[in-house]
């Protein structure tokens, strides 16, 4: 499957994307509104960063207990339930006078619920599309995420200039409800991919199995660490340029869109694996210039160019699927999504702490340096295995 026409002719792919678009728009607008609300109330770069990206750290806890449900629960019901839970939580965040501890308690709950979303959605996409259509379909999925972020952050910036952050949160809650409705009406009720009930034991056992393979471990680390550190730096845009944060986030989303479009549609499959390391380097290098504290215009150029490197996730996800049995794809992709979110949350905490101690510009530079170091280290660790040994067939884990 190499054309968008054949992709969009696939049954359920369009409603799948529409439901995700509404969810992504809600997350974007709510995140910007909440980060702004917390920064106005506290003046703290650390708390602002944590309010926007900290909930992703809670997904790590959720993955400990819930991740086996990614393959053992009906996907349509789970995705609808997640959207409804986020709608309720976001409406609570809009309540006036809500104390800061309650704000973070709600965000913790949302993070726990979200820990199932990545695996369920990734596994469902793998079911909707044929095997040869996954990378193209995932690139469209990622491009939609980038476009929605661009529109969401741009719209969120305008809305915050016209409305209060709490009103923006209510609009985000309405978008979550729309996502739940499209999921319920547009997708087919599918049975779980794996038998048995979800449990902590099943979650731990499968996670240990997935982590036991060295090629999968390196693939997971490549998906989690370099981009997580960069996202941690991105969490400081509100404190780096309070009046232009929406613009910077929108520029970053544009860069992601361009990278996914190029790699997903135009790069031949045989060439994609060779681009992983160069794309990861591109992801970090432009942020090193923040040490010079550039203005909004130059910052926008850097944050447009760098996120093109996020397209390396497409090549790494393709590798992950080739190394994973079909009946474990939901949890494998869920572990990827959860680890990514947890790393981003951890990096946001680290970036916020560094910004508190130094400055947002210095913290962004340090996070980019860490990402660059991680990419070079992982490339060095992978090189002997990949160059001296032929690719192994997918394991038959059970």
Secondary structure, DSSP 8 states (H G I E B T S, - for coil): ---HHHHHTSTTHHHHHHHHHHHHHHHHHHHHHHHHHHHHHH--HHHHHIIIIIHHHHHHHHHHHHTTHHHHS-HHHHHHHHHHHHHHHHHHHTSTT--HHHHHHHHHHHHHHHTTHHHHHHHHHHHHS-GGGHHHHHHHHHHHHHHHHHHHHHHHHHHHHHS-HHHHHHHHHHHHHHHHHHHHHHS-----SS-S---HHHHHHHHHHHHTSHHHHHHHHHHHHHHHHHHHHHTTHHHHSTTTHHHHHHHHHHHHHHHHHIIIIIS-HHHHTTHHHHHHHHHHHGGGGGGG---HHHHHHHHHHGGGGGGHHHHHHHHHHHTS-GGGHHHHHHHHHHHHHHHHHHHHHHHHHHHHHS-HHHHHHHHHHHHHHHHHHHHHHHHHHHHHS---------
